[in-house]
Amino acid sequence: MAKMNKKWVALCSTAIGAIYAAGYFATETKATIQQPQQQVQVTQTKSSQINRLYKEGTYLGTGSNRRGSIQVAVTIKSDKITDVEISHFAMHYTIDDVVGLPQEVMQKQSAQVRNVSGATYSTQAFKDAVQDALSQARNS
């Protein structure tokens, strides 16, 4: 009986460690991805020559998952997100769940919006669509 308990303790400890490590690496990856953008913006204010993070224009981005897809149109002017519209919504749930997210993108100037409870798949597809559009707009 004692051997069985030790095996379960070891198994559970390993599982908890793996979950912790996965969360750490996911958080570390997001921080690393976001950090260069912040450094570029600081450099822009110090530089006499302005280097833009984004090209101006309107870019279409798509996000999809097993619950459907979303397409957004993101407009960039003077390195700012000035407009976000959901141009196509084909998710399993209603668009009402994510209708406020375009405004949140403009406020945060980022695709990293809050998760809408009960509309996790729609929220993730929306985030992916905005990130897709921003990737297209990014100066290389």
N, C-alpha and C positions, 0 to 999 in steps of 0.2 A: 504494500500500500504506500509506503514512504517513497519508493522509486517512482510510482505513478504520479504522486504529488509533485516531486521534483521535476519530472518531465513537463507537467503542466505549467509550473512556475517558470521554467526555462522557455517554454513555447510562448507563454503570454508575455514574458519580458522581451523576448525577441520581437514579437509582433508590435509591442508598444514602441520599442526602439526603432523599428522600421517605419512606423507611422510618424514618429517624431522626426526622423531623418527626412522623410518625404516632404513633410511640411516645411522643414528648415530649408531644403533645397528649392522648393517652390517659391518660398518667400525671398530667398537669396537671389534667385533667378529674376524675379520681378524687380527687386531693388537694383540689380545690375543693369537690367534693360532700361529702367527709368533714369538711372544716374547719368548716362551720357547726354540725354536731352537736357537735363538741368545744367550740366557743364557747358553745353553749347550756348544756352541762353545767357549764362553769366559772361561768357566770352564775347557775345554779341554786344552787350552793353559796354564793355571795356574797349572794344575795338573801334577804331575810327572808320573802318570799312565794315559795313553791315553784311554779315553772311546769314542768309535766311535758312531756317530749318526746313521750311516748306515752300513749294512753288505755289503761286497763287492760282486759283481756279476752283472748279467744282469737280469732285472725284466721287465715283460710284464704288461702293464697297459691298461685299456680300458675306454673310455669315450663315452657316447652316449646321444642323445636327439632326438627330433622328426624329425630332418633332417638327421639322420644316426649315424654312429659310427666311431671311430678312435681307433686303437691299436698302442701303442708305445713300443719300447724296450729301457729301460734306463739302462746304464751301470754305476756302482759306483766303484771307486777305491780310496782308502785312503780318504774316506769320501767326495769325490768330484764326481760330475756328469761329467763323461769323454766322454760320447757318448749318443746321443738320435737319434733314427731312427723311422720314421713312418713305422710300419711293416704292417699295414692294414688300408686302407682308403675307407670307404663306406659312404661318405656324399653326400648330394644332390648337392653340388657344387664341383668345381675342386680342386684338391690337390695343385695347383699352389698358391692358396690363403694363405696356411699355410706352404709352403715349407721352409720358413726362420725361423719358430718358434723353431725347434730343436737347432739351433745355439744360439738363444736368451736364451733358457733354460740353455745351458752350460755357457754362459757369465754371466747370473744372478745367476746361481746355485739355481734356483727356478722354480716352475711351473707357477709363476705369470708373464706371458708374456703380452706384449701389445695386445690390442684387434685389430684385423684386420678389418677395415671398410669394410662392405659388406660381411663379412664372420664371423659374430658374433657367429653363431651356431657352425661352424667348429672350431673357436678359443676356445670356451668354452669346446667342446668335447675334444680338444687337451689338454687343461689345466687339465681337469678331468682325462684324461688318464695318464698324467705325474704324477699327484698327487696320483693316484692309484698305480702306480709303486713305487713311493717314499714311500708310506705307507707300501708296502710289504717289502721294503728294510730296513725300520727303525728298529733299535735295540729296543727291548722292555725292 
